[in-house]
Amino acid sequence: MYDIDVIWHTHQLFPEVYRQDMMANLQHVLHHDDTTQDRSAKSKLSTSDNETRRKWFDLYGDRLAK
């Protein structure tokens, strides 16, 4: 499992807060798709994980745990 996926699932444990945060930041609720299983190095999942880690570092100045 990817670290950001754990964060996302944790956020979804509080559905009203999740909805409010999504509306405030994206103006729509971003639905989570757990059906993708391809975890190869060039998969969409792995590529997205790498991009998220880069953006996390740019925003917070710290690495997302791996």
C-alpha positions, 0 to 999 in steps of 0.5 A: 500500500502507498503511504498517501493511500493510507492518508486518503483512507484515514481522511475518508473515515470522517466522511463529512470532513472529507466532503467539506475538505474536497469541496473547499479545495476542489469544488467537488468530491474526489472519489477514491478508486481501489480497483487498480492493481498494477504496481509496476514501476511505470504504472499509473499508480506508481507514477502518481505516487512519485508525483505526489511525493515530489509535490509533498516535498515541495509543499512541506519541505519534508519527505513523505514516509516510505 
